[in-house]
Every structure is written in C-alpha cells, then in structure tokens.
C-alpha cells in the first residue's frame, strides 16, 4: 500500500522533496494533535457519537467525490475483503473516535495528546504478539520507558494514587482508544494492496455505518445532543483537518520520503497537542506533564533506534 513516487517526484531535487515532505508531515502531526483540542471544544456543543457520525459521513462524501477513479480501479481487489475492511474501519475509525471523544469529557487535551504519543510503542508490542516480529533490547527498553510515562500521567504524578489504582477515568479511556488504533495499525498489514485513497474511502464508509448504532445507543441512554452552531463548526473542522487533509498529506509525505522516515513525524503529536491545549484551552502544563512527555518521547526514541538494529 506504499504510494509510488511519480515522475514529477523523481525530477524534483532531494532538497525540494525533503522540504515539501517535512512541511506536509509536520502539518499532519499538528492536525492529529488538534483533534484532542477539538474533542474538548465539542463538550456541550455536540455529543461524542453524533460527532463521530458527522465526521465520517463528511469524509465518506468528500472521498466519494475526490477518489472515484481510485475506488473504481481498486474495487475488484477490495470486494473480496470487504468484511475485513469493515472491521478495520469500525475499530480504527468509529470505535477509536467514539472512545476518544468520550475520554475528552474526563481528562485534558494535554493528557490525551501525551497518551496518543504512546501509539508507536503499542504497535511494537502488538506486532510482536500478532506476528512475532523481532523486538530488540532497545525496543523493549522503549516500551518500558513509555509505560512509565503513561503511568506518571495517569496518576497525576502521585505514585500513591497509582499504587491504590486511583487513576483518571478519561486517561484509561484514552489508553483504550490508543490500543484500538494500535490494533488497527497492525491490521493494515493484511489489507489488500490498493490505492491509499480508495482504502481510506472504504474505511471511512465502514466507520460511518458503524457509528449509526453507536448514536442509537447514545440516544437510548439519554445522552445524545445535536450540534449547536459551534458544534457544526467543530464537526467540519474534524472532518477536514484530522480526517481528510491529514490522511492525504501523510500519504503524500510517504510517497516523497518513504514510510520509515515519514512515520517519525507521528512523534510530534504529543508535543503539538500539549502546545495547542495550553494556547487555546488555557490548560495547565504541570511538572508531571513534562516528566510524562519526556518519558514518552524518550521511549519512542529508544524504540526508533531499536528498529535500526534489526537487519
């Protein structure tokens, strides 16, 4: 599923190619980080499952227009795997986003961004469990350091709270969401080798269909809230930025510099999330946040270095 470089890319100088890729991938990380801020802003403006439905309906419609050629070309390859692709979209897009936005009601955007930064390490663990992918000692160290960072965050920097299993509910939900998306990422390995845009369109459609019963349950529980004018604006923002543009820019960035180098930019998500939350939500960035962020980034760094040791 790795996008192929075009003839225009080949003619582009390495410096220009790198510069364009770095700009696209940095913007991608910022869009994904902004999703935590959007989750906080949505509180009281639109309920979580309604937001999920609006988000993936919007993406499905837009990709249905923009990716028609890719979908028609790759439909024969995707059709036999539709059940699998439906499960992927349901887990990685609908369920992940649903839990993500529910978590926003009981934790901060800073916490959400830092925990989201643990996803690369979750993928390493999951890939080993699913495929027995080789894991180096540095990667194991990275996993342990990242877990320590998440523990510091979830306990609010108080070890006594962790010992007494008194952790923030929203942080636990966010960790569960990260595991869901990590599982989805691992599952991408078994997707058919088709155009990323065609694949994204099918996954988005599956997420929209899955979100309908999620909204029904929310309504039965008396927790459904239609969007206010501000809620409509937030739904439009999450549709365009973290869903559509971020995915398309990430695909383009991979085409320019390759998946290995492009994946490193995901590490910017917790940094941007912290900065955006402090700037736009006036959230406090306390000592335990700094310690947790440092541990998570250090863990990711160790894991990345560990990858290079695998020949």
Phi and psi in degrees as GROMACS dihedral restraints (atoms count N, CA, C in turn):
[ dihedral_restraints ]
;  ai    aj    ak    al  type     phi  dphi    fc
    3     4     5     6     1   -67.9    20    10
    4     5     6     7     1   125.5    20    10
    6     7     8     9     1   -61.2    20    10
    7     8     9    10     1   143.7    20    10
    9    10    11    12     1   -87.8    20    10
   10    11    12    13     1   142.6    20    10
   12    13    14    15     1   -69.8    20    10
   13    14    15    16     1   141.9    20    10
   15    16    17    18     1   -87.5    20    10
   16    17    18    19     1   169.2    20    10
   18    19    20    21     1   -62.5    20    10
   19    20    21    22     1   -32.1    20    10
   21    22    23    24     1   -63.8    20    10
   22    23    24    25     1   -38.2    20    10
   24    25    26    27     1   -63.7    20    10
   25    26    27    28     1   -40.0    20    10
   27    28    29    30     1   -64.6    20    10
   28    29    30    31     1   -35.6    20    10
   30    31    32    33     1   -77.4    20    10
   31    32    33    34     1   -19.4    20    10
   33    34    35    36     1   -72.1    20    10
   34    35    36    37     1   141.4    20    10
   36    37    38    39     1   -65.8    20    10
   37    38    39    40     1   154.9    20    10
   39    40    41    42     1   -60.8    20    10
   40    41    42    43     1   -39.9    20    10
   42    43    44    45     1   -63.2    20    10
   43    44    45    46     1   -43.7    20    10
   45    46    47    48     1   -66.3    20    10
   46    47    48    49     1   -40.2    20    10
   48    49    50    51     1   -63.7    20    10
   49    50    51    52     1   -46.0    20    10
   51    52    53    54     1   -63.1    20    10
   52    53    54    55     1   -43.8    20    10
   54    55    56    57     1   -61.9    20    10
   55    56    57    58     1   -43.7    20    10
   57    58    59    60     1   -65.0    20    10
   58    59    60    61     1   -43.0    20    10
   60    61    62    63     1   -63.8    20    10
   61    62    63    64     1   -44.1    20    10
   63    64    65    66     1   -61.7    20    10
   64    65    66    67     1   -40.3    20    10
   66    67    68    69     1   -65.2    20    10
   67    68    69    70     1   -45.2    20    10
   69    70    71    72     1   -63.8    20    10
   70    71    72    73     1   -43.8    20    10
   72    73    74    75     1   -74.0    20    10
   73    74    75    76     1   -32.8    20    10
   75    76    77    78     1   -66.4    20    10
   76    77    78    79     1   -41.7    20    10
   78    79    80    81     1   -64.4    20    10
   79    80    81    82     1   -36.7    20    10
   81    82    83    84     1   -60.0    20    10
   82    83    84    85     1   -48.3    20    10
   84    85    86    87     1   -61.6    20    10
   85    86    87    88     1   -37.9    20    10
   87    88    89    90     1   -66.2    20    10
   88    89    90    91     1   -38.7    20    10
   90    91    92    93     1   -62.9    20    10
   91    92    93    94     1   -44.8    20    10
   93    94    95    96     1   -66.7    20    10
   94    95    96    97     1   -35.3    20    10
   96    97    98    99     1   -67.2    20    10
   97    98    99   100     1   -37.8    20    10
   99   100   101   102     1   -64.0    20    10
  100   101   102   103     1   -22.0    20    10
  102   103   104   105     1   -60.6    20    10
  103   104   105   106     1   -33.0    20    10
  105   106   107   108     1   -66.4    20    10
  106   107   108   109     1   -38.5    20    10
  108   109   110   111     1   -67.5    20    10
  109   110   111   112     1   -43.1    20    10
  111   112   113   114     1   -60.0    20    10
  112   113   114   115     1   -37.8    20    10
  114   115   116   117     1   -61.1    20    10
  115   116   117   118     1   -38.9    20    10
  117   118   119   120     1   -70.1    20    10
  118   119   120   121     1   -43.1    20    10
  120   121   122   123     1   -65.3    20    10
  121   122   123   124     1   -25.2    20    10
  123   124   125   126     1   -74.5    20    10
  124   125   126   127     1   -17.1    20    10
  126   127   128   129     1   -61.3    20    10
  127   128   129   130     1   123.2    20    10
  129   130   131   132     1    84.7    20    10
  130   131   132   133     1    -7.2    20    10
  132   133   134   135     1  -108.3    20    10
  133   134   135   136     1   -30.8    20    10
  135   136   137   138     1  -163.4    20    10
  136   137   138   139     1   140.2    20    10
  138   139   140   141     1   -74.5    20    10
  139   140   141   142     1   156.6    20    10
  141   142   143   144     1   -55.5    20    10
  142   143   144   145     1   -47.7    20    10
  144   145   146   147     1   -73.4    20    10
  145   146   147   148     1   -31.0    20    10
  147   148   149   150     1   -64.5    20    10
  148   149   150   151     1   -40.2    20    10
  150   151   152   153     1   -63.6    20    10
  151   152   153   154     1   -40.5    20    10
  153   154   155   156     1   -61.6    20    10
  154   155   156   157     1   -45.0    20    10
  156   157   158   159     1   -62.7    20    10
  157   158   159   160     1   -45.8    20    10
  159   160   161   162     1   -63.5    20    10
  160   161   162   163     1   -40.5    20    10
  162   163   164   165     1   -60.3    20    10
  163   164   165   166     1   -52.3    20    10
  165   166   167   168     1   -80.4    20    10
  166   167   168   169     1   -22.4    20    10
  168   169   170   171     1   -65.3    20    10
  169   170   171   172     1   -44.1    20    10
  171   172   173   174     1   -61.6    20    10
  172   173   174   175     1   -43.9    20    10
  174   175   176   177     1   -66.2    20    10
  175   176   177   178     1   -41.0    20    10
  177   178   179   180     1   -60.9    20    10
  178   179   180   181     1   -45.0    20    10
  180   181   182   183     1   -64.6    20    10
  181   182   183   184     1   -46.4    20    10
  183   184   185   186     1   -63.9    20    10
  184   185   186   187     1   -44.0    20    10
  186   187   188   189     1   -72.0    20    10
  187   188   189   190     1   -29.2    20    10
  189   190   191   192     1   -61.0    20    10
  190   191   192   193     1   -28.0    20    10
  192   193   194   195     1   -87.3    20    10
  193   194   195   196     1   -46.0    20    10
  195   196   197   198     1   -79.8    20    10
  196   197   198   199     1   -27.3    20    10
  198   199   200   201     1  -113.8    20    10
  199   200   201   202     1    23.1    20    10
  201   202   203   204     1   -56.2    20    10
  202   203   204   205     1   -45.3    20    10
  204   205   206   207     1   -62.3    20    10
  205   206   207   208     1   -42.3    20    10
  207   208   209   210     1   -66.2    20    10
  208   209   210   211     1   -40.5    20    10
  210   211   212   213     1   -65.7    20    10
  211   212   213   214     1   -46.0    20    10
  213   214   215   216     1   -61.5    20    10
  214   215   216   217     1   -41.8    20    10
  216   217   218   219     1   -66.5    20    10
  217   218   219   220     1   -37.9    20    10
  219   220   221   222     1  -101.7    20    10
  220   221   222   223     1     1.2    20    10
  222   223   224   225     1   -60.1    20    10
  223   224   225   226     1   -40.5    20    10
  225   226   227   228     1   -60.4    20    10
  226   227   228   229     1   -36.0    20    10
  228   229   230   231     1   -76.1    20    10
  229   230   231   232     1   -30.8    20    10
  231   232   233   234     1   -85.2    20    10
  232   233   234   235     1   -29.2    20    10
  234   235   236   237     1   -56.1    20    10
  235   236   237   238     1   -44.4    20    10
  237   238   239   240     1   -66.2    20    10
  238   239   240   241     1   -17.4    20    10
  240   241   242   243     1  -109.6    20    10
  241   242   243   244     1    20.4    20    10
  243   244   245   246     1   -62.3    20    10
  244   245   246   247     1   -37.2    20    10
  246   247   248   249     1   -63.2    20    10
  247   248   249   250     1   -42.9    20    10
  249   250   251   252     1   -65.8    20    10
  250   251   252   253     1   -44.0    20    10
  252   253   254   255     1   -65.2    20    10
  253   254   255   256     1   -35.1    20    10
  255   256   257   258     1   -62.3    20    10
  256   257   258   259     1   -44.5    20    10
  258   259   260   261     1   -61.3    20    10
  259   260   261   262     1   -37.9    20    10
  261   262   263   264     1   -64.9    20    10
  262   263   264   265     1   -46.3    20    10
  264   265   266   267     1   -65.6    20    10
  265   266   267   268     1   -37.9    20    10
  267   268   269   270     1   -64.4    20    10
  268   269   270   271     1   -42.3    20    10
  270   271   272   273     1   -78.9    20    10
  271   272   273   274     1   -53.6    20    10
  273   274   275   276     1   -76.8    20    10
  274   275   276   277     1   -25.0    20    10
  276   277   278   279     1  -109.7    20    10
  277   278   279   280     1   -58.5    20    10
  279   280   281   282     1   -70.7    20    10
  280   281   282   283     1   -57.1    20    10
  282   283   284   285     1   -64.3    20    10
  283   284   285   286     1   -43.9    20    10
  285   286   287   288     1   -58.2    20    10
  286   287   288   289     1   -49.5    20    10
  288   289   290   291     1   -66.5    20    10
  289   290   291   292     1   -36.9    20    10
  291   292   293   294     1   -60.5    20    10
  292   293   294   295     1   -49.5    20    10
  294   295   296   297     1   -66.0    20    10
  295   296   297   298     1   -38.3    20    10
  297   298   299   300     1   -57.0    20    10
  298   299   300   301     1   -49.5    20    10
  300   301   302   303     1   -74.2    20    10
  301   302   303   304     1   -29.6    20    10
  303   304   305   306     1   -67.4    20    10
  304   305   306   307     1   -40.3    20    10
  306   307   308   309     1   -59.2    20    10
  307   308   309   310     1   -32.7    20    10
  309   310   311   312     1   -61.2    20    10
  310   311   312   313     1   -21.2    20    10
  312   313   314   315     1   -76.5    20    10
  313   314   315   316     1   -14.6    20    10
  315   316   317   318     1  -136.5    20    10
  316   317   318   319     1    18.6    20    10
  318   319   320   321     1  -150.7    20    10
  319   320   321   322     1   178.4    20    10
  321   322   323   324     1   -99.8    20    10
  322   323   324   325     1   162.3    20    10
  324   325   326   327     1   -65.5    20    10
  325   326   327   328     1   -32.2    20    10
  327   328   329   330     1   -60.9    20    10
  328   329   330   331     1   -49.1    20    10
  330   331   332   333     1   -61.0    20    10
  331   332   333   334     1   -42.8    20    10
  333   334   335   336     1   -61.6    20    10
  334   335   336   337     1   -42.4    20    10
  336   337   338   339     1   -65.7    20    10
  337   338   339   340     1   -41.3    20    10
  339   340   341   342     1   -67.3    20    10
  340   341   342   343     1   -43.3    20    10
  342   343   344   345     1   -66.1    20    10
  343   344   345   346     1   -37.5    20    10
  345   346   347   348     1   -60.0    20    10
  346   347   348   349     1   -30.7    20    10
  348   349   350   351     1   -66.9    20    10
  349   350   351   352     1   -14.3    20    10
  351   352   353   354     1   -80.0    20    10
  352   353   354   355     1    -5.4    20    10
  354   355   356   357     1   -56.8    20    10
  355   356   357   358     1   -42.8    20    10
  357   358   359   360     1   -57.5    20    10
  358   359   360   361     1   -35.9    20    10
  360   361   362   363     1   -72.8    20    10
  361   362   363   364     1   -37.6    20    10
  363   364   365   366     1   -60.3    20    10
  364   365   366   367     1   -38.4    20    10
  366   367   368   369     1   -64.6    20    10
  367   368   369   370     1   -40.0    20    10
  369   370   371   372     1   -60.0    20    10
  370   371   372   373     1   -46.6    20    10
  372   373   374   375     1   -64.2    20    10
  373   374   375   376     1   -45.9    20    10
  375   376   377   378     1   -64.2    20    10
  376   377   378   379     1   -38.8    20    10
  378   379   380   381     1   -65.0    20    10
  379   380   381   382     1   -35.8    20    10
  381   382   383   384     1   -67.0    20    10
  382   383   384   385     1   -44.3    20    10
  384   385   386   387     1   -65.9    20    10
  385   386   387   388     1   -37.7    20    10
  387   388   389   390     1   -83.8    20    10
  388   389   390   391     1   -40.4    20    10
  390   391   392   393     1  -122.1    20    10
  391   392   393   394     1     1.2    20    10
  393   394   395   396     1    55.7    20    10
  394   395   396   397     1    36.9    20    10
  396   397   398   399     1   -60.9    20    10
  397   398   399   400     1   136.0    20    10
  399   400   401   402     1   -60.5    20    10
  400   401   402   403     1   135.0    20    10
  402   403   404   405     1  -121.7    20    10
  403   404   405   406     1   128.9    20    10
  405   406   407   408     1   -88.2    20    10
  406   407   408   409     1   169.9    20    10
  408   409   410   411     1   -63.8    20    10
  409   410   411   412     1   -37.2    20    10
  411   412   413   414     1   -63.9    20    10
  412   413   414   415     1   -37.7    20    10
  414   415   416   417     1   -66.7    20    10
  415   416   417   418     1   -39.6    20    10
  417   418   419   420     1   -61.6    20    10
  418   419   420   421     1   -43.3    20    10
  420   421   422   423     1   -61.5    20    10
  421   422   423   424     1   -40.2    20    10
  423   424   425   426     1   -62.7    20    10
  424   425   426   427     1   -40.4    20    10
  426   427   428   429     1   -61.0    20    10
  427   428   429   430     1   -46.9    20    10
  429   430   431   432     1   -65.2    20    10
  430   431   432   433     1   -40.9    20    10
  432   433   434   435     1   -66.1    20    10
  433   434   435   436     1   -40.2    20    10
  435   436   437   438     1   -64.9    20    10
  436   437   438   439     1   -42.6    20    10
  438   439   440   441     1   -59.6    20    10
  439   440   441   442     1   -39.8    20    10
  441   442   443   444     1   -62.2    20    10
  442   443   444   445     1   -40.5    20    10
  444   445   446   447     1   -64.0    20    10
  445   446   447   448     1   -43.8    20    10
  447   448   449   450     1   -64.8    20    10
  448   449   450   451     1   -37.5    20    10
  450   451   452   453     1   -64.3    20    10
  451   452   453   454     1   -42.4    20    10
  453   454   455   456     1   -61.0    20    10
  454   455   456   457     1   -42.3    20    10
  456   457   458   459     1   -66.3    20    10
  457   458   459   460     1   -48.9    20    10
  459   460   461   462     1   -65.8    20    10
  460   461   462   463     1   -27.7    20    10
  462   463   464   465     1   -91.2    20    10
  463   464   465   466     1    -0.6    20    10
  465   466   467   468     1    66.8    20    10
  466   467   468   469     1    23.4    20    10
  468   469   470   471     1    80.1    20    10
  469   470   471   472     1     8.9    20    10
  471   472   473   474     1  -112.0    20    10
  472   473   474   475     1   104.0    20    10
  474   475   476   477     1   -58.0    20    10
  475   476   477   478     1   -29.6    20    10
  477   478   479   480     1   -63.4    20    10
  478   479   480   481     1   -37.7    20    10
  480   481   482   483     1   -64.0    20    10
  481   482   483   484     1   -40.6    20    10
  483   484   485   486     1   -66.2    20    10
  484   485   486   487     1   -41.7    20    10
  486   487   488   489     1   -63.0    20    10
  487   488   489   490     1   -34.0    20    10
  489   490   491   492     1   -89.3    20    10
  490   491   492   493     1     7.1    20    10
  492   493   494   495     1    58.6    20    10
  493   494   495   496     1    33.6    20    10
  495   496   497   498     1   -99.7    20    10
  496   497   498   499     1    87.4    20    10
  498   499   500   501     1  -118.5    20    10
  499   500   501   502     1   157.0    20    10
  501   502   503   504     1   -66.2    20    10
  502   503   504   505     1   131.1    20    10
  504   505   506   507     1   -60.6    20    10
  505   506   507   508     1   -41.9    20    10
  507   508   509   510     1   -63.4    20    10
  508   509   510   511     1   -36.8    20    10
  510   511   512   513     1   -66.3    20    10
  511   512   513   514     1   -38.9    20    10
  513   514   515   516     1   -64.5    20    10
  514   515   516   517     1   -41.9    20    10
  516   517   518   519     1   -63.2    20    10
  517   518   519   520     1   -40.4    20    10
  519   520   521   522     1   -66.0    20    10
  520   521   522   523     1   -37.6    20    10
  522   523   524   525     1   -64.3    20    10
  523   524   525   526     1   -40.4    20    10
  525   526   527   528     1   -62.5    20    10
  526   527   528   529     1   -40.1    20    10
  528   529   530   531     1   -63.6    20    10
  529   530   531   532     1   -40.5    20    10
  531   532   533   534     1   -63.4    20    10
  532   533   534   535     1   -38.6    20    10
  534   535   536   537     1   -64.7    20    10
  535   536   537   538     1   -40.4    20    10
  537   538   539   540     1   -59.3    20    10
  538   539   540   541     1   -46.9    20    10
  540   541   542   543     1   -71.0    20    10
  541   542   543   544     1   -32.4    20    10
  543   544   545   546     1   -63.3    20    10
  544   545   546   547     1   -41.1    20    10
  546   547   548   549     1   -63.8    20    10
  547   548   549   550     1   -42.1    20    10
  549   550   551   552     1   -59.6    20    10
  550   551   552   553     1   -43.5    20    10
  552   553   554   555     1   -61.5    20    10
  553   554   555   556     1   -41.9    20    10
  555   556   557   558     1   -64.8    20    10
  556   557   558   559     1   -38.9    20    10
  558   559   560   561     1   -67.1    20    10
  559   560   561   562     1   -20.6    20    10
  561   562   563   564     1   -59.8    20    10
  562   563   564   565     1   -23.7    20    10
  564   565   566   567     1   -60.5    20    10
  565   566   567   568     1   -28.1    20    10
  567   568   569   570     1   -99.5    20    10
  568   569   570   571     1     8.1    20    10
  570   571   572   573     1   -76.5    20    10
  571   572   573   574     1   153.3    20    10
  573   574   575   576     1   -64.8    20    10
  574   575   576   577     1   149.1    20    10
  576   577   578   579     1   -77.2    20    10
  577   578   579   580     1    81.6    20    10
  579   580   581   582     1  -123.1    20    10
  580   581   582   583     1   177.8    20    10
  582   583   584   585     1   -58.8    20    10
  583   584   585   586     1   133.9    20    10
  585   586   587   588     1   -57.7    20    10
  586   587   588   589     1   -34.6    20    10
  588   589   590   591     1   -67.7    20    10
  589   590   591   592     1   -40.5    20    10
  591   592   593   594     1   -64.7    20    10
  592   593   594   595     1   -42.7    20    10
  594   595   596   597     1   -62.5    20    10
  595   596   597   598     1   -45.3    20    10
  597   598   599   600     1   -61.1    20    10
  598   599   600   601     1   -38.6    20    10
  600   601   602   603     1   -62.7    20    10
  601   602   603   604     1   -44.0    20    10
  603   604   605   606     1   -67.3    20    10
  604   605   606   607     1   -42.6    20    10
  606   607   608   609     1   -63.8    20    10
  607   608   609   610     1   -39.8    20    10
  609   610   611   612     1   -64.9    20    10
  610   611   612   613     1   -40.9    20    10
  612   613   614   615     1   -61.8    20    10
  613   614   615   616     1   -41.3    20    10
  615   616   617   618     1   -63.3    20    10
  616   617   618   619     1   -39.6    20    10
  618   619   620   621     1   -64.3    20    10
  619   620   621   622     1   -40.4    20    10
  621   622   623   624     1   -63.2    20    10
  622   623   624   625     1   -47.0    20    10
  624   625   626   627     1   -61.0    20    10
  625   626   627   628     1   -42.1    20    10
  627   628   629   630     1   -66.2    20    10
  628   629   630   631     1   -32.4    20    10
  630   631   632   633     1   -70.1    20    10
  631   632   633   634     1   -20.5    20    10
  633   634   635   636     1   -63.6    20    10
  634   635   636   637     1   -51.2    20    10
  636   637   638   639     1   -65.6    20    10
  637   638   639   640     1   -26.4    20    10
  639   640   641   642     1   -64.4    20    10
  640   641   642   643     1   -40.0    20    10
  642   643   644   645     1   -67.3    20    10
  643   644   645   646     1   -38.5    20    10
  645   646   647   648     1   -61.4    20    10
  646   647   648   649     1   -43.2    20    10
  648   649   650   651     1   -63.5    20    10
  649   650   651   652     1   -42.6    20    10
  651   652   653   654     1   -59.5    20    10
  652   653   654   655     1   -40.6    20    10
  654   655   656   657     1   -66.4    20    10
  655   656   657   658     1   -42.7    20    10
  657   658   659   660     1   -63.0    20    10
  658   659   660   661     1   -30.4    20    10
  660   661   662   663     1   -82.6    20    10
  661   662   663   664     1    -0.9    20    10
  663   664   665   666     1    73.1    20    10
  664   665   666   667     1    22.4    20    10
  666   667   668   669     1  -111.7    20    10
  667   668   669   670     1     5.3    20    10
  669   670   671   672     1   -77.4    20    10
  670   671   672   673     1   135.7    20    10
  672   673   674   675     1  -136.5    20    10
  673   674   675   676     1   121.6    20    10
  675   676   677   678     1   -68.2    20    10
  676   677   678   679     1   159.5    20    10
  678   679   680   681     1   -71.9    20    10
  679   680   681   682     1   137.5    20    10
  681   682   683   684     1   -78.2    20    10
  682   683   684   685     1   175.1    20    10
  684   685   686   687     1   -54.5    20    10
  685   686   687   688     1   -40.3    20    10
  687   688   689   690     1   -66.9    20    10
  688   689   690   691     1   -34.9    20    10
  690   691   692   693     1   -63.6    20    10
  691   692   693   694     1   -38.5    20    10
  693   694   695   696     1   -61.8    20    10
  694   695   696   697     1   -41.5    20    10
  696   697   698   699     1   -65.1    20    10
  697   698   699   700     1   -39.7    20    10
  699   700   701   702     1   -66.0    20    10
  700   701   702   703     1   -42.3    20    10
  702   703   704   705     1   -61.4    20    10
  703   704   705   706     1   -40.9    20    10
  705   706   707   708     1   -64.6    20    10
  706   707   708   709     1   -39.4    20    10
  708   709   710   711     1   -65.6    20    10
  709   710   711   712     1   -44.4    20    10
  711   712   713   714     1   -71.6    20    10
  712   713   714   715     1   -26.1    20    10
  714   715   716   717     1   -70.1    20    10
  715   716   717   718     1   -45.5    20    10
  717   718   719   720     1   -78.6    20    10
  718   719   720   721     1   -45.6    20    10
  720   721   722   723     1   -87.1    20    10
  721   722   723   724     1   -72.1    20    10
  723   724   725   726     1   -70.0    20    10
  724   725   726   727     1   -20.8    20    10
  726   727   728   729     1   -92.8    20    10
  727   728   729   730     1   -57.7    20    10
  729   730   731   732     1   -89.3    20    10
  730   731   732   733     1   -61.4    20    10
  732   733   734   735     1   -62.4    20    10
  733   734   735   736     1   -43.7    20    10
  735   736   737   738     1   -60.5    20    10
  736   737   738   739     1   -43.9    20    10
  738   739   740   741     1   -65.8    20    10
  739   740   741   742     1   -43.4    20    10
  741   742   743   744     1   -67.3    20    10
  742   743   744   745     1   -40.3    20    10
  744   745   746   747     1   -69.0    20    10
  745   746   747   748     1   -35.1    20    10
  747   748   749   750     1   -65.5    20    10
  748   749   750   751     1   -42.5    20    10
  750   751   752   753     1   -59.6    20    10
  751   752   753   754     1   -43.6    20    10
  753   754   755   756     1   -66.4    20    10
  754   755   756   757     1   -40.2    20    10
  756   757   758   759     1   -63.3    20    10
  757   758   759   760     1   -39.8    20    10
  759   760   761   762     1   -62.9    20    10
  760   761   762   763     1   -40.3    20    10
  762   763   764   765     1   -63.5    20    10
  763   764   765   766     1   -32.6    20    10
  765   766   767   768     1   -79.9    20    10
  766   767   768   769     1   -41.7    20    10
  768   769   770   771     1  -127.5    20    10
  769   770   771   772     1     0.8    20    10
  771   772   773   774     1    94.0    20    10
  772   773   774   775     1   153.9    20    10
  774   775   776   777     1   -65.9    20    10
  775   776   777   778     1   -34.9    20    10
  777   778   779   780     1   -63.5    20    10
  778   779   780   781     1   -49.8    20    10
  780   781   782   783     1   -70.6    20    10
  781   782   783   784     1   -35.3    20    10
  783   784   785   786     1   -67.6    20    10
  784   785   786   787     1   -37.1    20    10
  786   787   788   789     1   -61.7    20    10
  787   788   789   790     1   -26.6    20    10
  789   790   791   792     1   -61.4    20    10
  790   791   792   793     1   -28.6    20    10
  792   793   794   795     1   -69.1    20    10
  793   794   795   796     1   -17.4    20    10
  795   796   797   798     1   -61.7    20    10
  796   797   798   799     1   -26.2    20    10
  798   799   800   801     1   -64.2    20    10
  799   800   801   802     1   -15.5    20    10
  801   802   803   804     1   -78.2    20    10
  802   803   804   805     1   -14.4    20    10
  804   805   806   807     1   -57.1    20    10
  805   806   807   808     1   -51.4    20    10
  807   808   809   810     1   -64.4    20    10
  808   809   810   811     1   -30.9    20    10
  810   811   812   813     1   -67.5    20    10
  811   812   813   814     1   -48.8    20    10
  813   814   815   816     1   -65.4    20    10
  814   815   816   817     1   -40.2    20    10
  816   817   818   819     1   -60.5    20    10
  817   818   819   820     1   -42.6    20    10
  819   820   821   822     1   -63.3    20    10
  820   821   822   823     1   -45.9    20    10
  822   823   824   825     1   -64.8    20    10
  823   824   825   826     1   -43.0    20    10
  825   826   827   828     1   -66.4    20    10
  826   827   828   829     1   -39.8    20    10
  828   829   830   831     1   -65.2    20    10
  829   830   831   832     1   -42.4    20    10
  831   832   833   834     1   -67.1    20    10
  832   833   834   835     1   -38.7    20    10
  834   835   836   837     1   -75.0    20    10
  835   836   837   838     1   -46.7    20    10
  837   838   839   840     1  -100.8    20    10
  838   839   840   841     1   -20.2    20    10
  840   841   842   843     1  -112.3    20    10
  841   842   843   844     1    -2.3    20    10
  843   844   845   846     1    56.4    20    10
  844   845   846   847     1    31.3    20    10
  846   847   848   849     1   -74.7    20    10
  847   848   849   850     1   149.1    20    10
  849   850   851   852     1   -79.9    20    10
  850   851   852   853     1   140.3    20    10
  852   853   854   855     1  -112.3    20    10
  853   854   855   856     1   100.7    20    10
  855   856   857   858     1   -97.6    20    10
  856   857   858   859     1   177.9    20    10
  858   859   860   861     1   -58.9    20    10
  859   860   861   862     1   -42.9    20    10
  861   862   863   864     1   -68.1    20    10
  862   863   864   865     1   -26.7    20    10
  864   865   866   867     1   -66.1    20    10
  865   866   867   868     1   -45.1    20    10
  867   868   869   870     1   -62.2    20    10
  868   869   870   871     1   -42.5    20    10
  870   871   872   873     1   -64.1    20    10
  871   872   873   874     1   -45.7    20    10
  873   874   875   876     1   -63.8    20    10
  874   875   876   877     1   -44.1    20    10
  876   877   878   879     1   -62.2    20    10
  877   878   879   880     1   -42.9    20    10
  879   880   881   882     1   -62.6    20    10
  880   881   882   883     1   -41.8    20    10
  882   883   884   885     1   -66.8    20    10
  883   884   885   886     1   -43.0    20    10
  885   886   887   888     1   -63.3    20    10
  886   887   888   889     1   -46.4    20    10
  888   889   890   891     1   -65.1    20    10
  889   890   891   892     1   -37.8    20    10
  891   892   893   894     1   -64.5    20    10
  892   893   894   895     1   -41.7    20    10
  894   895   896   897     1   -63.0    20    10
  895   896   897   898     1   -41.3    20    10
  897   898   899   900     1   -64.9    20    10
  898   899   900   901     1   -41.5    20    10
  900   901   902   903     1   -61.1    20    10
  901   902   903   904     1   -43.5    20    10
  903   904   905   906     1   -62.1    20    10
  904   905   906   907     1   -40.4    20    10
  906   907   908   909     1   -65.2    20    10
  907   908   909   910     1   -41.4    20    10
  909   910   911   912     1   -64.0    20    10
  910   911   912   913     1   -42.9    20    10
  912   913   914   915     1   -65.6    20    10
  913   914   915   916     1   -33.6    20    10
  915   916   917   918     1   -63.8    20    10
  916   917   918   919     1   -31.8    20    10
  918   919   920   921     1   -61.8    20    10
  919   920   921   922     1   -38.4    20    10
  921   922   923   924     1   -67.5    20    10
  922   923   924   925     1   -17.8    20    10
  924   925   926   927     1   -80.9    20    10
  925   926   927   928     1   -11.1    20    10
  927   928   929   930     1   -89.9    20    10
  928   929   930   931     1   115.5    20    10
